[in-house]
Amino acid sequence: MKDDNRAKNEAEAAAARRVAALARYDILDTDRERAFDDVVRLLAQTFDAPMAVVNLVADDRQFFKAETGLGVRETPLETSFCAHAILEQDRMVVPDARDDARFACNPLVTDAPGLRFYAGRVLKSAEGVPIGTLCILDTEPRPEGATELQMLTLDVLADQVMAQMELRRTIKERAESDARAARALEASTYVGAWDWDILADRVVADDQFALMYGVPVEEARRGAPIRRFLDAFHSDDVERVTGEIDEALRGRGLFESEYRLHREGGAIGWVLARGQVVADADGRPIRFSGVAIDISQRKEAELELAETLKALAESEKKFRAIADSMPQMVWSTLPDGLHDYYNARWYEFTGVPEGSTDGEGWNDVFHPEDQERAWQEWRHSLDTGEPYEIEYRLKHHSGVYRWTLGRANPIRDEQGRITRWFGTCTDIDELKRAEQARELLSQELSHRIKNIFAVVSALIALSARHHPEARPFAQALRTRIAALASAHEFVRPHTDRSRPTLGSLTLHGFLADLFRPYADEDGVSRVIVAGEDADFDDQAATSVALLFHELATNAAKYGALSVDEGRVRLDTQRRGDRFILSWTEEGGPPPPIEPRHTGFGSSLAEASVEGQLGGTLTRDWRPEGLRVVADLPETALSRRRAAARRK
């Protein structure tokens, strides 16, 4: 089975090569030609046979370029003797087809015309591919075959057929090449051709060449002395180019030169001329032909490029001068993050050799504890295109690590693709030390303020013991002072190290800390905070702490938190440019009727909301529980961030 498939594949490949080779002659379905008709007539007479054919085997038929005695121009391939001949070794002779197993059942043998004798010679292309046969056919058998003279004649005439076909192909390809060249020259507005008869000093040129050199078209077509064309040369180029022409004539070789031409209106154009000198049998140059290509646009582009490169060089010099004059360390990277530039400040700060931190070498000057963190942040920016900002420690040339602020932004092209990163490193070591000093001072002040709160609270307790009638008031005042102390702990400046003890710096996080004392036995807060969270800063903390401490204290004494089944729900919601905080008590004893006079705590709460936060406070004494609504401007809870956004 494999052998059968291999044979089939080889046969199909051979047929494809034959069809492709035959197509290059462009001879199928062409009219009769005398050169081929004379061959078949001579062959028929030599063999004294009634039929002779120049047969070309296509993909599914055989085409007769010339035939005598058949009366048709093509027949199906299935009944072809020549298809078998192509598979033979150059020649095939069949003395009696009825006695040959290959053809005994062929319709051309069993039916009309009743072929008996066949002799054929394979026609092969110049590449050796069989494309057809030259053959003779007879209705009478010839047991003795063909004579030696007849077979010699068959070989000679077959070679003559292929010579005619090769001549046909050469003429066809030459015509196509000339046509392509002519079309290209006609279509081109920047290529011209010339032919110089050196002995007669007569240059014949096409229209485009004439236009380039300022010679009238009709004069160039008829032919003009070469000096007529040399007159167009730029005066600075005449001596050089004529010398190159003389050198080509002496060497009888190729000529190539770029030079300038004077154009109409005083313009200057550039051409690239290429030619070939042809010599006679004695070696004397007799013709000089070639083409001239208008390269004015290329020269202009080269000039523009040179000017652009010069401008870029000037721009780079200015950039380096500016970058080197900056106090920061300036650097840039390729889109993949590999560094390719540092300014002078970088090398002054680090003391490393110039170029040693290109690529990924910059990581070596980082403090070992900061390297992985810096890499992670940098890879994140490379992956997302987000700006890069991080604080890390860089090794100073003195050997000491100093704190540095690194920042970088991407540069994008018109399609939004990152083409480069530019960044800076700023020495913030002194700022870091000052920050640490401020933190120590802040902690000390905070400690002393908390001591003051504790002393004031102790004085109130002492006074209450001496004046029992003031004990309720004293207790309420002590709890308010405790709330202020808690708010103070939130609002004082914090570092990253001290801040985690306070929880999240958001409204909900702050309220969760504030309501932590009001939890049930299982530790679940009885004040449920729900809704939208909000940014929160120290400027709002004291006012919010006083408001909700007052509400929680009163709820624990008289309202929902005074009984085990009572609960409070605090809903926070953003409405346009407002932020609404709704305090709703449920499950507690019915509240008393709305008081006629505002107590100290209520006055303090209203002052906090209206005076400090710029909002309004409303109370609703419902039978099911007190409801208090604080309506605040959206920016009241985070004034610093709001101010930063406006900037």
C-alpha positions as CSV (number, residue, x, y, z in Angstrom):
1,M,0.0,0.0,0.0
2,K,2.8,2.4,0.9
3,D,4.5,1.7,-2.5
4,D,1.3,2.4,-4.3
5,N,0.8,5.7,-2.5
6,R,4.4,6.7,-3.2
7,A,4.0,5.9,-6.9
8,K,0.8,7.9,-7.0
9,N,2.4,10.9,-5.3
10,E,5.4,10.8,-7.6
11,A,3.2,10.6,-10.7
12,E,1.2,13.6,-9.5
13,A,4.3,15.6,-8.8
14,A,5.7,14.8,-12.3
15,A,2.5,15.9,-13.9
16,A,2.5,19.2,-11.9
17,R,6.1,19.8,-13.1
18,R,5.2,19.1,-16.7
19,V,2.2,21.5,-16.6
20,A,4.2,24.2,-15.0
21,A,7.1,23.8,-17.6
22,L,4.6,23.8,-20.5
23,A,3.0,27.0,-19.2
24,R,6.3,28.9,-19.6
25,Y,6.2,28.4,-23.4
26,D,2.7,30.0,-23.6
27,I,2.0,27.7,-26.6
28,L,-1.2,25.8,-25.7
29,D,-4.2,26.7,-27.9
30,T,-2.1,28.9,-30.2
31,D,-2.6,29.0,-34.0
32,R,-0.7,26.8,-36.4
33,E,2.7,27.9,-37.4
34,R,4.7,27.0,-40.5
35,A,7.9,26.1,-38.7
36,F,6.0,23.3,-36.8
37,D,3.9,22.3,-39.8
38,D,7.0,21.8,-42.0
39,V,8.4,19.4,-39.3
40,V,5.4,17.1,-39.3
41,R,5.2,17.0,-43.1
42,L,8.9,16.1,-43.4
43,L,8.6,13.5,-40.7
44,A,5.5,11.8,-42.3
45,Q,7.4,11.6,-45.7
46,T,10.5,10.2,-44.0
47,F,8.5,7.4,-42.4
48,D,6.1,7.1,-45.3
49,A,3.3,7.3,-42.7
50,P,-0.1,8.9,-43.0
51,M,0.0,10.7,-39.6
52,A,2.6,12.8,-37.8
53,V,2.1,15.1,-34.7
54,V,3.8,17.7,-32.5
55,N,2.0,16.7,-29.3
56,L,2.0,18.7,-26.1
57,V,0.6,16.9,-23.0
58,A,-1.4,19.2,-20.7
59,D,-3.1,18.2,-17.4
60,D,-6.2,16.5,-18.9
61,R,-5.7,16.6,-22.7
62,Q,-3.1,16.5,-25.5
63,F,-2.8,19.5,-27.7
64,F,-1.5,19.2,-31.3
65,K,0.7,22.2,-32.1
66,A,1.1,20.7,-35.6
67,E,-0.4,17.6,-37.1
68,T,-0.9,15.9,-40.5
69,G,-3.4,13.1,-41.2
70,L,-5.4,13.5,-37.9
71,G,-7.6,16.5,-38.7
72,V,-8.1,17.5,-35.0
73,R,-6.2,19.9,-32.7
74,E,-6.6,17.9,-29.4
75,T,-7.8,14.6,-27.9
76,P,-8.5,13.3,-24.3
77,L,-5.4,12.2,-22.4
78,E,-7.0,8.8,-21.5
79,T,-6.4,7.4,-25.1
80,S,-3.0,9.1,-25.6
81,F,0.0,7.0,-26.8
82,C,2.2,10.0,-26.0
83,A,1.3,10.0,-22.3
84,H,3.0,6.6,-22.2
85,A,5.9,7.8,-24.3
86,I,6.6,10.5,-21.7
87,L,7.1,7.8,-19.1
88,E,9.6,6.0,-21.4
89,Q,13.3,6.8,-21.9
90,D,13.3,9.5,-24.6
91,R,12.0,7.2,-27.3
92,M,9.1,4.8,-27.7
93,V,8.5,2.5,-30.7
94,V,5.4,0.2,-31.0
95,P,5.6,-2.1,-34.0
96,D,2.0,-3.5,-33.6
97,A,-0.3,-2.0,-31.0
98,R,-2.5,-5.0,-31.1
99,D,0.3,-7.1,-29.8
100,D,1.3,-4.5,-27.0
101,A,-0.6,-5.0,-23.7
102,R,-0.4,-1.3,-23.1
103,F,-2.5,-0.4,-26.2
104,A,-4.4,-3.5,-27.3
105,C,-7.6,-2.3,-25.7
106,N,-7.1,1.4,-26.6
107,P,-10.2,2.7,-28.5
108,L,-7.8,4.3,-31.1
109,V,-6.6,0.7,-31.8
110,T,-9.8,-1.3,-31.6
111,D,-11.9,1.4,-33.3
112,A,-11.3,4.1,-35.9
113,P,-8.7,5.0,-37.0
114,G,-7.3,1.6,-36.1
115,L,-3.8,2.6,-35.1
116,R,-1.2,-0.2,-35.3
117,F,2.3,1.5,-35.5
118,Y,3.7,4.3,-33.3
119,A,7.2,5.9,-33.0
120,G,7.8,8.9,-30.8
121,R,10.6,11.0,-29.3
122,V,10.0,12.8,-26.1
123,L,10.2,16.7,-26.1
124,K,12.0,18.1,-23.0
125,S,12.3,21.6,-21.7
126,A,15.7,23.2,-21.1
127,E,15.3,22.1,-17.5
128,G,14.9,18.5,-18.6
129,V,11.1,18.3,-17.9
130,P,9.1,16.1,-20.5
131,I,6.3,18.2,-22.0
132,G,5.2,16.2,-25.0
133,T,6.4,14.2,-28.0
134,L,7.1,14.3,-31.8
135,C,5.6,11.2,-33.2
136,I,4.4,9.3,-36.3
137,L,1.4,6.9,-36.5
138,D,0.3,4.3,-39.1
139,T,-2.7,2.1,-39.4
140,E,-0.5,-0.7,-40.7
141,P,1.8,-2.7,-38.4
142,R,5.6,-2.6,-39.0
143,P,7.0,-5.7,-37.4
144,E,10.5,-4.6,-38.4
145,G,10.0,-1.2,-36.5
146,A,11.8,1.9,-37.9
147,T,15.0,2.2,-39.7
148,E,18.1,3.8,-38.3
149,L,17.8,6.8,-40.7
150,Q,14.1,7.3,-39.7
151,M,15.0,7.4,-36.0
152,L,17.8,9.8,-36.6
153,T,15.5,12.0,-38.5
154,L,13.0,11.8,-35.6
155,D,15.7,12.9,-33.2
156,V,16.9,15.8,-35.3
157,L,13.4,17.1,-36.0
158,A,12.5,16.7,-32.3
159,D,15.5,18.9,-31.4
160,Q,14.3,21.3,-34.1
161,V,10.9,21.5,-32.4
162,M,12.4,22.3,-29.0
163,A,14.7,24.9,-30.6
164,Q,11.6,26.6,-32.0
165,M,9.9,26.4,-28.7
166,E,12.9,27.7,-26.8
167,L,13.2,30.6,-29.3
168,R,9.5,31.3,-28.7
169,R,10.0,31.3,-25.0
170,T,13.1,33.6,-25.2
171,I,11.3,36.1,-27.4
172,K,8.2,36.0,-25.1
173,E,10.3,36.6,-22.0
174,R,12.3,39.3,-23.7
175,A,9.2,41.0,-24.8
176,E,7.7,40.8,-21.4
177,S,10.8,42.2,-19.8
178,D,11.0,45.0,-22.3
179,A,7.3,45.7,-21.7
180,R,7.8,45.8,-18.0
181,A,10.8,48.1,-18.3
182,A,8.9,50.4,-20.7
183,R,5.9,50.5,-18.4
184,A,8.1,51.2,-15.4
185,L,9.9,54.0,-17.2
186,E,6.6,55.4,-18.6
187,A,5.0,55.3,-15.1
188,S,8.0,56.7,-13.4
189,T,8.4,60.4,-13.0
190,Y,11.9,60.1,-11.6
191,V,13.7,57.6,-13.9
192,G,15.1,58.4,-17.4
193,A,17.2,56.4,-19.8
194,W,19.9,57.3,-22.3
195,D,21.9,55.6,-25.1
196,W,25.1,57.4,-26.2
197,D,26.6,56.4,-29.6
198,I,30.2,57.4,-28.7
199,L,31.6,57.3,-32.3
200,A,28.9,59.5,-33.6
201,D,28.6,61.5,-30.4
202,R,24.9,61.2,-30.4
203,V,22.8,60.7,-27.2
204,V,19.3,59.4,-27.7
205,A,17.2,59.8,-24.5
206,D,13.6,59.3,-23.4
207,D,11.3,62.1,-22.4
208,Q,12.0,61.9,-18.6
209,F,15.8,62.0,-19.1
210,A,15.3,65.0,-21.5
211,L,13.2,66.8,-18.9
212,M,15.8,66.2,-16.2
213,Y,18.6,67.7,-18.2
214,G,16.6,70.6,-19.7
215,V,16.9,69.3,-23.3
216,P,13.8,69.6,-25.6
217,V,12.0,66.2,-25.8
218,E,12.0,66.1,-29.6
219,E,15.8,66.8,-29.7
220,A,16.5,64.1,-27.2
221,R,14.5,61.6,-29.2
222,R,16.4,62.4,-32.4
223,G,19.7,62.4,-30.6
224,A,22.0,65.3,-29.5
225,P,25.7,65.7,-28.7
226,I,26.6,64.8,-25.2
227,R,27.6,68.4,-24.4
228,R,23.9,69.4,-24.7
229,F,23.3,67.3,-21.6
230,L,26.5,68.2,-19.8
231,D,25.4,71.9,-19.9
232,A,22.9,71.0,-17.2
233,F,25.5,69.9,-14.7
234,H,26.2,72.0,-11.6
235,S,29.5,73.9,-12.1
236,D,30.9,72.4,-8.9
237,D,30.3,68.8,-10.2
238,V,31.3,69.1,-13.9
239,E,35.0,68.3,-13.5
240,R,34.4,65.4,-11.1
241,V,31.6,63.7,-13.2
242,T,33.4,64.1,-16.6
243,G,36.4,62.5,-15.0
244,E,34.3,59.6,-13.8
245,I,32.9,59.2,-17.3
246,D,36.4,59.2,-18.8
247,E,37.4,56.5,-16.3
248,A,34.4,54.3,-17.3
249,L,35.3,54.7,-21.0
250,R,38.9,53.8,-20.4
251,G,38.0,50.8,-18.2
252,R,35.1,49.9,-20.5
253,G,33.1,49.1,-17.4
254,L,30.3,50.3,-15.1
255,F,29.6,53.9,-14.3
256,E,27.8,55.2,-11.2
257,S,27.8,58.8,-9.9
258,E,25.6,61.2,-7.9
259,Y,25.6,64.9,-9.0
260,R,23.6,68.0,-9.2
261,L,21.6,69.5,-12.1
262,H,20.4,73.0,-12.8
263,R,16.6,73.0,-13.0
264,E,14.2,75.4,-14.6
265,G,13.6,78.4,-12.3
266,G,17.0,78.2,-10.7
267,A,16.3,75.1,-8.6
268,I,18.9,72.5,-8.0
269,G,18.1,68.7,-8.4
270,W,20.1,65.6,-7.6
271,V,20.4,62.5,-9.9
272,L,22.0,59.1,-9.5
273,A,23.3,57.9,-12.9
274,R,24.3,54.3,-13.6
275,G,25.5,53.1,-17.0
276,Q,27.5,50.4,-18.9
277,V,30.1,50.9,-21.5
278,V,30.0,48.6,-24.5
279,A,33.2,48.0,-26.6
280,D,33.7,46.6,-30.2
281,A,35.8,43.5,-31.1
282,D,39.0,45.6,-30.8
283,G,38.1,46.8,-27.3
284,R,37.2,50.4,-28.3
285,P,34.2,51.8,-26.5
286,I,31.4,52.4,-28.9
287,R,28.2,52.7,-26.8
288,F,27.4,54.0,-23.4
289,S,23.9,53.3,-22.1
290,G,22.2,53.7,-18.7
291,V,19.6,55.3,-16.5
292,A,19.4,58.4,-14.4
293,I,17.3,58.4,-11.2
294,D,16.0,61.7,-9.7
295,I,17.1,61.5,-6.0
296,S,16.2,65.0,-5.1
297,Q,13.6,63.9,-2.5
298,R,16.1,61.5,-1.0
299,K,18.7,64.2,-0.7
300,E,16.2,66.6,0.9
301,A,15.3,63.8,3.3
302,E,19.0,63.2,4.1
303,L,19.4,66.9,4.7
304,E,16.3,67.1,6.9
305,L,17.6,64.0,8.8
306,A,21.0,65.6,9.3
307,E,19.3,68.8,10.6
308,T,17.0,66.7,12.8
309,L,20.0,64.7,14.2
310,K,21.8,68.0,14.8
311,A,18.7,69.4,16.6
312,L,18.4,66.2,18.6
313,A,22.1,66.5,19.6
314,E,21.6,70.1,20.7
315,S,18.4,69.1,22.6
316,E,20.3,66.2,24.3
317,K,23.1,68.6,25.3
318,K,20.5,71.0,26.8
319,F,18.7,68.2,28.6
320,R,22.0,66.9,30.1
321,A,22.9,70.4,31.1
322,I,19.5,70.9,32.8
323,A,19.5,67.5,34.4
324,D,23.1,67.9,35.7
325,S,22.2,71.2,37.2
326,M,19.2,69.8,39.2
327,P,19.7,68.9,42.9
328,Q,17.9,65.6,42.4
329,M,19.3,62.5,40.9
330,V,17.7,62.1,37.4
331,W,17.4,58.8,35.5
332,S,15.6,57.2,32.6
333,T,14.8,53.7,31.5
334,L,13.7,51.9,28.4
335,P,10.0,50.6,28.3
336,D,11.2,47.3,29.9
337,G,12.6,49.1,32.9
338,L,16.3,48.8,32.2
339,H,18.2,52.0,33.0
340,D,20.1,53.7,30.3
341,Y,20.8,57.2,31.7
342,Y,21.8,58.9,35.0
343,N,22.7,62.5,35.5
344,A,25.9,63.7,37.3
345,R,24.1,64.0,40.6
346,W,23.6,60.2,40.7
347,Y,27.3,59.5,40.3
348,E,28.2,62.2,42.8
349,F,25.8,60.8,45.4
350,T,26.6,57.1,44.9
351,G,30.3,57.4,44.0
352,V,29.9,54.4,41.6
353,P,31.8,54.3,38.2
354,E,29.8,55.8,35.3
355,G,27.7,53.2,33.5
356,S,28.1,50.6,36.3
357,T,24.4,50.9,37.3
358,D,22.9,50.7,33.8
359,G,20.4,47.9,33.1
360,E,19.6,46.3,36.5
361,G,22.8,47.3,38.3
362,W,21.0,50.1,40.2
363,N,19.5,47.6,42.7
364,D,23.0,46.9,44.2
365,V,23.1,50.4,45.7
366,F,19.9,49.9,47.6
367,H,19.9,48.9,51.3
368,P,19.5,45.1,51.4
369,E,16.3,45.4,53.4
370,D,14.7,47.7,50.8
371,Q,15.8,45.8,47.6
372,E,12.9,43.4,47.2
373,R,10.3,46.0,48.2
374,A,11.7,48.4,45.6
375,W,11.7,45.7,42.9
376,Q,8.1,44.8,43.6
377,E,6.9,48.4,43.4
378,W,8.9,49.0,40.2
379,R,7.6,45.8,38.5
380,H,4.1,46.9,39.5
381,S,4.5,50.2,37.7
382,L,6.1,48.5,34.6
383,D,3.1,46.1,34.4
384,T,0.4,48.7,35.0
385,G,1.9,52.0,33.7
386,E,1.1,53.6,37.0
387,P,3.5,56.3,38.4
388,Y,6.2,55.0,40.6
389,E,6.8,56.4,44.1
390,I,8.7,54.9,47.0
391,E,11.0,55.7,49.9
392,Y,14.1,53.6,50.3
393,R,17.7,53.9,51.5
394,L,20.5,54.4,49.0
395,K,24.2,53.9,49.7
396,H,26.0,57.2,49.8
397,H,29.6,57.5,48.5
398,S,30.6,57.9,52.2
399,G,29.4,54.3,52.8
400,V,26.3,55.4,54.8
401,Y,22.8,54.6,53.7
402,R,20.6,57.7,53.3
403,W,16.8,57.9,52.9
404,T,15.7,58.7,49.3
405,L,12.4,59.5,47.7
406,G,12.1,57.8,44.2
407,R,9.6,58.9,41.7
408,A,9.0,58.1,38.0
409,N,6.4,58.7,35.3
410,P,6.0,57.0,31.9
411,I,6.3,58.8,28.6
412,R,3.8,57.6,26.0
413,D,3.5,57.8,22.2
414,E,0.4,58.8,20.3
415,Q,-1.0,55.2,20.6
416,G,-0.6,55.3,24.3
417,R,2.4,52.9,24.4
418,I,5.1,53.6,26.9
419,T,8.3,54.6,25.2
420,R,10.4,55.6,28.2
421,W,10.3,56.2,31.9
422,F,11.8,59.3,33.5
423,G,12.4,59.5,37.2
424,T,14.2,61.3,40.1
425,C,15.7,60.4,43.4
426,T,15.6,63.0,46.1
427,D,17.7,62.9,49.2
428,I,15.2,63.1,52.1
429,D,17.5,61.8,54.9
430,E,17.4,65.0,56.8
431,L,13.6,65.2,56.5
432,K,13.4,61.7,57.8
433,R,15.5,62.5,60.8
434,A,13.4,65.7,61.4
435,E,10.2,63.6,61.1
436,Q,11.6,61.1,63.7
437,A,12.4,64.1,66.0
438,R,8.8,65.4,65.5
439,E,7.4,62.0,66.3
440,L,9.3,61.9,69.6
441,L,8.1,65.4,70.5
442,S,4.5,64.5,69.5
443,Q,4.6,61.5,71.7
444,E,6.0,63.5,74.6
445,L,3.3,66.2,74.2
446,S,0.6,63.6,73.8
447,H,1.8,62.0,77.0
448,R,1.7,65.2,78.9
449,I,-1.8,66.2,77.5
450,K,-3.1,62.8,78.6
451,N,-1.7,63.4,82.0
452,I,-3.5,66.8,82.1
453,F,-6.8,65.0,81.2
454,A,-6.1,62.5,83.9
455,V,-5.3,65.3,86.5
456,V,-8.5,67.2,85.5
457,S,-10.6,64.1,85.8
458,A,-9.0,63.3,89.2
459,L,-9.8,66.9,90.4
460,I,-13.4,66.5,89.4
461,A,-13.7,63.2,91.2
462,L,-12.1,64.8,94.3
463,S,-14.5,67.7,94.2
464,A,-17.4,65.4,93.8
465,R,-16.5,63.5,97.0
466,H,-16.6,66.8,98.9
467,H,-19.8,67.9,97.3
468,P,-22.0,64.9,96.9
469,E,-24.8,67.0,95.5
470,A,-22.6,67.6,92.4
471,R,-21.7,63.9,91.9
472,P,-24.0,63.2,88.8
473,F,-22.7,66.3,87.1
474,A,-19.1,65.4,87.9
475,Q,-19.6,61.9,86.5
476,A,-21.0,63.2,83.2
477,L,-18.2,65.7,83.0
478,R,-15.6,63.0,83.5
479,T,-17.0,60.9,80.8
480,R,-16.9,63.8,78.4
481,I,-13.3,64.5,79.3
482,A,-12.5,60.8,78.7
483,A,-14.1,61.1,75.2
484,L,-12.0,64.2,74.5
485,A,-8.9,62.2,75.5
486,S,-9.8,59.4,73.1
487,A,-10.4,61.9,70.3
488,H,-7.0,63.5,71.1
489,E,-5.3,60.1,70.7
490,F,-6.8,60.0,67.2
491,V,-6.0,63.5,66.1
492,R,-2.5,63.8,67.2
493,P,0.2,63.2,64.4
494,H,1.1,59.6,63.9
495,T,3.8,57.7,62.0
496,D,3.3,54.4,60.3
497,R,4.6,52.7,63.4
498,S,2.2,54.3,65.8
499,R,-0.9,54.5,63.7
500,P,-1.9,50.7,63.7
501,T,-2.9,50.9,67.3
502,L,-5.9,53.1,66.4
503,G,-7.5,51.1,63.6
504,S,-8.6,52.3,60.2
505,L,-8.4,56.1,59.5
506,T,-12.0,56.1,58.1
507,L,-15.3,57.2,59.7
508,H,-16.5,53.7,60.3
509,G,-13.1,52.7,61.8
510,F,-13.2,55.6,64.2
511,L,-16.8,55.0,65.2
512,A,-16.0,51.3,65.9
513,D,-13.3,52.4,68.3
514,L,-15.6,54.9,69.9
515,F,-18.5,52.5,70.5
516,R,-16.3,49.6,71.6
517,P,-17.4,50.1,75.3
518,Y,-21.0,49.6,74.4
519,A,-20.8,45.9,73.6
520,D,-22.9,43.0,74.9
521,E,-21.6,40.1,77.0
522,D,-20.5,38.4,73.8
523,G,-18.4,41.3,72.7
524,V,-20.9,42.3,69.9
525,S,-21.3,46.1,69.6
526,R,-24.9,47.2,70.4
527,V,-24.3,50.3,68.2
528,I,-24.5,49.0,64.6
529,V,-22.7,51.2,62.0
530,A,-23.8,50.7,58.5
531,G,-23.9,52.4,55.1
532,E,-21.2,54.2,53.1
533,D,-17.8,54.8,54.7
534,A,-16.0,58.0,54.3
535,D,-12.5,59.5,54.4
536,F,-11.8,60.9,57.8
537,D,-9.1,63.2,59.2
538,D,-8.1,64.8,62.5
539,Q,-10.0,68.1,61.9
540,A,-13.3,66.3,62.2
541,A,-12.5,63.8,64.9
542,T,-13.1,66.0,68.0
543,S,-16.5,67.2,66.9
544,V,-17.7,63.7,65.8
545,A,-16.4,62.2,69.0
546,L,-18.3,64.7,71.2
547,L,-21.5,64.3,69.2
548,F,-21.7,60.5,69.3
549,H,-20.2,60.1,72.8
550,E,-23.1,62.4,74.0
551,L,-25.7,60.3,72.2
552,A,-24.2,57.0,73.4
553,T,-24.0,58.2,77.0
554,N,-27.7,59.4,77.0
555,A,-28.8,56.1,75.3
556,A,-27.0,54.1,78.0
557,K,-28.7,56.1,80.8
558,Y,-32.2,56.7,79.4
559,G,-32.6,55.2,75.9
560,A,-32.1,52.0,73.9
561,L,-28.8,51.0,75.5
562,S,-30.3,51.2,79.0
563,V,-31.9,47.8,78.5
564,D,-30.4,44.5,77.3
565,E,-32.7,44.2,74.3
566,G,-32.1,47.7,73.0
567,R,-30.0,48.5,70.0
568,V,-28.9,51.6,68.1
569,R,-28.3,51.8,64.3
570,L,-26.1,54.5,62.9
571,D,-26.6,54.8,59.1
572,T,-24.1,56.8,57.0
573,Q,-25.1,57.9,53.5
574,R,-23.8,60.2,50.8
575,R,-26.4,62.3,49.0
576,G,-25.0,64.5,46.3
577,D,-22.6,66.9,48.0
578,R,-24.0,66.1,51.5
579,F,-23.1,63.3,54.0
580,I,-26.0,62.2,56.3
581,L,-25.5,60.4,59.6
582,S,-28.7,59.0,61.1
583,W,-28.8,57.8,64.8
584,T,-31.8,55.6,65.4
585,E,-32.6,53.9,68.8
586,E,-34.9,50.8,69.0
587,G,-36.0,48.4,71.6
588,G,-35.5,50.8,74.5
589,P,-38.0,52.5,76.9
590,P,-40.2,55.2,75.2
591,P,-38.4,58.5,75.3
592,P,-39.9,61.4,77.3
593,I,-41.6,64.2,75.5
594,E,-39.3,66.7,73.8
595,P,-37.7,68.8,76.5
596,R,-38.5,72.5,76.6
597,H,-34.9,73.5,77.5
598,T,-31.7,72.3,75.8
599,G,-29.3,70.7,78.3
600,F,-25.6,71.1,78.4
601,G,-24.9,67.9,76.5
602,S,-27.3,68.7,73.7
603,S,-25.9,72.2,73.4
604,L,-22.4,70.8,73.2
605,A,-23.5,68.3,70.4
606,E,-25.2,71.1,68.4
607,A,-22.2,73.3,68.7
608,S,-20.0,70.5,67.4
609,V,-22.1,69.8,64.4
610,E,-23.2,73.3,63.4
611,G,-20.2,75.3,64.6
612,Q,-17.3,72.9,63.8
613,L,-18.6,70.7,61.0
614,G,-20.9,73.3,59.3
615,G,-23.9,71.0,59.3
616,T,-27.4,70.8,60.9
617,L,-28.6,68.6,63.7
618,T,-32.3,67.5,64.1
619,R,-33.9,65.3,66.8
620,D,-37.1,63.3,66.5
621,W,-38.6,62.1,69.8
622,R,-40.5,59.1,68.4
623,P,-42.4,56.6,70.6
624,E,-40.2,53.7,69.4
625,G,-37.0,55.6,70.1
626,L,-35.0,58.8,69.6
627,R,-33.8,59.6,66.0
628,V,-31.1,62.1,65.5
629,V,-29.9,63.2,62.0
630,A,-26.7,65.1,61.3
631,D,-26.6,66.6,57.8
632,L,-23.0,67.6,56.9
633,P,-21.2,68.9,53.8
634,E,-19.4,66.0,52.1
635,T,-16.1,67.7,52.7
636,A,-16.6,68.2,56.5
637,L,-15.2,64.8,57.4
638,S,-12.0,65.1,55.4
639,R,-11.1,68.8,54.8
640,R,-7.4,68.2,54.1
641,R,-8.1,65.7,51.2
642,A,-10.8,68.0,49.8
643,A,-8.3,70.8,49.7
644,A,-5.7,68.6,48.1
645,R,-8.2,67.6,45.3
646,R,-9.0,71.3,44.7
647,K,-5.3,72.0,44.1
